[in-house]
């Protein structure tokens, strides 16, 4: 008999900006009432790697079979968190095509697949609101505003065949 998924929500928001360069990224994560920030240099390779490593660490810290929500500023982050396609194959993910990051894909998929579902909700940075709400506040609102599961992208990991994995 399958156990009931844990009801843990994680809010992850990725921002692009020009403060440290055109490809600067940072992830704002709220989990169990704590706030974390992952950032790095303006080199896109390094930023992407920090985002992936940080996401893996957070996913692994959440109790298994949790329902996880990621709030992203665009589909950039969602495309690689939501890596597995419907047929069980792995998507060719642009941020991971660089050799410096591709080696993290197995760990990311493994960390994600520990959970009952991973929901990707997107919020363009331009729609954060005129009242300058914090990323944390807006992320919480987005998840609260989400309707039933059919209104959000849900990932439930299919059975995998290690022999068919691209790595």
C-alpha positions in Angstrom: 0.0 0.0 0.0 1.4 3.4 -1.0 1.9 5.9 1.7 0.4 9.4 1.6 2.8 12.0 0.2 4.2 14.5 2.7 2.7 17.9 2.4 5.8 20.0 2.1 6.0 23.1 -0.1 9.2 24.5 -1.5 9.2 27.8 -3.3 12.1 28.3 -5.7 12.4 31.5 -7.8 15.2 32.0 -10.3 16.0 35.6 -11.4 18.0 36.9 -14.2 19.5 40.4 -13.8 22.3 42.8 -14.7 23.7 43.4 -11.2 26.6 41.1 -11.9 26.2 40.5 -15.6 23.6 39.6 -18.1 23.6 35.9 -17.2 23.5 36.3 -13.4 21.1 33.9 -11.7 20.1 33.4 -8.1 17.6 31.0 -6.5 15.5 32.0 -3.6 14.3 29.0 -1.7 11.8 28.8 1.2 11.5 25.5 2.9 9.9 24.8 6.3 10.0 28.5 7.1 13.7 29.0 6.2 15.0 31.3 3.5 18.1 30.5 1.4 19.9 32.2 -1.4 22.1 30.6 -4.0 24.3 32.9 -6.1 27.6 33.0 -7.9 29.7 34.8 -10.5 28.2 36.2 -13.6 29.5 33.3 -15.7 26.5 31.5 -17.0 28.2 28.1 -16.6 29.0 28.7 -13.0 25.6 30.2 -12.2 23.8 27.3 -13.7 25.9 24.8 -11.8 25.2 26.6 -8.5 21.5 26.5 -9.2 21.6 22.8 -10.0 23.7 21.9 -7.0 21.6 24.0 -4.7 18.4 22.5 -6.0 19.7 19.0 -5.6 20.7 19.8 -2.0 17.3 21.2 -1.2 15.4 18.4 -2.9 17.5 15.8 -0.9 16.7 17.6 2.3 13.0 17.4 1.9 11.2 14.3 3.2 10.8 11.7 0.5 7.4 11.6 -1.4 6.8 15.2 -0.7 4.7 17.4 -3.1 7.2 20.0 -4.2 6.4 23.4 -5.8 9.0 25.3 -7.8 8.1 28.9 -8.7 10.3 30.1 -11.6 10.8 33.4 -13.2 10.6 31.7 -16.6 10.9 28.2 -18.1 14.7 28.3 -18.0 14.7 26.6 -14.5 11.6 24.5 -15.1 13.0 22.9 -18.2 15.8 21.1 -16.4 14.0 20.4 -13.1 11.1 19.0 -15.2 13.6 16.9 -17.2 11.8 13.6 -17.8 9.5 13.5 -20.8 6.3 11.5 -20.8 8.0 8.4 -22.4 10.6 8.3 -19.6 13.4 9.6 -21.8 15.5 12.6 -20.8 15.1 15.9 -22.5 18.1 17.6 -24.2 18.4 20.4 -21.7 20.1 23.6 -22.9 21.7 24.5 -19.5 23.1 21.0 -19.2 24.5 20.7 -22.7 27.7 22.3 -21.5 30.0 19.5 -20.3 30.6 21.4 -17.0 27.0 20.8 -16.0 25.9 17.6 -17.8 27.4 15.4 -15.1 24.9 16.8 -12.6 21.9 15.5 -14.5 21.8 12.0 -12.9 21.9 13.5 -9.4 19.2 16.1 -10.2 16.9 13.5 -11.7 17.5 11.1 -8.7 16.8 13.9 -6.2 13.7 14.9 -8.0 12.4 11.4 -8.3 12.4 10.9 -4.6 9.2 12.9 -4.4 5.5 12.2 -5.2 5.3 15.2 -7.6 7.2 18.2 -8.7 5.1 21.1 -9.8 6.5 23.9 -11.9 4.8 27.3 -11.7 6.2 30.2 -13.7 6.0 33.9 -13.0 7.9 36.3 -15.4 10.1 38.7 -13.5 8.1 41.6 -15.2 5.0 40.5 -13.4 6.4 40.5 -9.9 4.2 43.4 -9.1 4.5 47.2 -9.0 4.6 47.3 -5.2 8.0 45.6 -5.2 6.9 42.5 -3.3 9.8 40.3 -2.3 10.4 37.2 -4.3 9.4 35.1 -1.2 6.1 36.9 -0.9 5.3 36.6 -4.5 6.3 33.0 -4.7 3.9 32.1 -1.8 1.1 34.0 -3.5 1.6 32.1 -6.8 1.3 28.8 -5.1 -1.7 29.9 -3.0 -3.4 31.2 -6.2 -2.8 28.0 -8.1 -6.1 26.1 -8.5 -6.5 22.3 -8.7 -3.5 20.1 -9.9 -4.7 20.2 -13.5 -3.8 23.9 -13.5 -0.1 23.3 -12.9 2.5 21.1 -14.4 2.9 17.9 -12.4 5.7 15.4 -12.6 5.2 11.9 -11.2 8.3 9.9 -12.0 7.8 6.9 -14.2 9.7 3.6 -13.8 13.2 3.9 -15.1 15.4 1.5 -17.0 19.0 2.4 -16.2 20.2 0.8 -19.4 18.4 3.5 -21.4 19.7 6.5 -19.5 21.8 8.8 -21.6 24.7 8.9 -19.1 
